[in-house]
């Protein structure tokens, strides 16, 4: 009787471990699918050689909706997107400074 209970406990643990592994695989597949969709959207947006401010905003919203990045990252991306819209050789240093500021913002706690 004790042996049967021990065997059932082993089976229960094995089933629980399998359920955890299946959940992890499901999450990995969901993440992969979201990344694939986002990459396709990026490629389509850049097909003409550039990503406009509107296309950038669509990509940002798509990334948020697909849970590829959080709202803090999206906010930083919007700032960068707007900076690039006014990019020319005279304000390149301002854009680079904005990129640095956004990176610091994202990596600060």
N, C-alpha and C positions, 0 to 999 in steps of 0.2 A: 504494500500500500504506500509506504514512504517513497519507494523507488518511483512509483507511478506519479506521485505529487512532484517529485524532483524533476521528472521528465516533462510534466506539464508546465512547470515553472520555466524550464529551459525553452520549451516551445513558445510560451507567452513572451519571454524576453526576446527570442528570435523574431517573433511577429512584430513586436514593438520596434525593434531595430530596423526591420524591413520597412515598416511604416514611416519611420524617420527618414530613411534613405530615399523612399519614394517621394516624400514631401520635398526633400532637398533637390532631387532630380526634377521635380515639377517646377520648383522655383528657378532652377538653372535654365530650364527650357523656356520659361516665361521671360526671363531676362534676355536670353539669346534672341528670342523672337522680337522683343522690343528693340534691341540693338540693331537687328537686321532691318526692321521697318524704318528706324531712324536713319540708318546709313543709306537706305534706298532714297528716303526723302532728301537727305543731304546731296546725294548724287544728282537727283533730279533738279534741285534748286541751283546747283552749281554747273549744270550742263551747258549754260551759255558762257561759262568762264568767270562768273561772278555771282555772289549772293547779295541780293538787294537788302535794304533794311527791312522791307516787308517780308521777304523770304526768310530772313534771319529771325524775325519775330515769330513767324509760323513754326520754324524749327525749334525755337525756344519753348513755345507752347506745346509742341509735340513731345519734346523731351520731358517736360513736366508731366504731361498727361500719361506718358509711358513709364513714369517713375524712374527715369534715367538720371535725373538730378533734382535737387530740392529747390525750394523757392529762393533761398539765399543765393544759390548758384545761378538761377535764372535771372535774378535781379542784377547780378554782376555781368552776366552775359548781355542783358539789355543795355547796360551802360557802355560796354565794349561795342555793341552793335551800333549804337548812336554815334560813338566816337569815330568809327570807321566810315560812317556816312559822310562825314565832313573831312575825310582824310585827303590831304595833299602834301606836297613836299615841305611846305612852310610850317605845317602844324604836326608833322610826324612825331616830333619829340613830345608834344602834348598827348598824343594818342598813346605813345609808349609809356608815358607817366601814368596815364589812366589805366593801362593794362597792369602796371606794377601795383597801383593802388587797389585795383580789384583783386589781384592775387593776394595781397596782404590782407584784405578784408575777408576773403574766403578761408585763409589759413589761420586767421586769428580765432581765439577761443572766446 
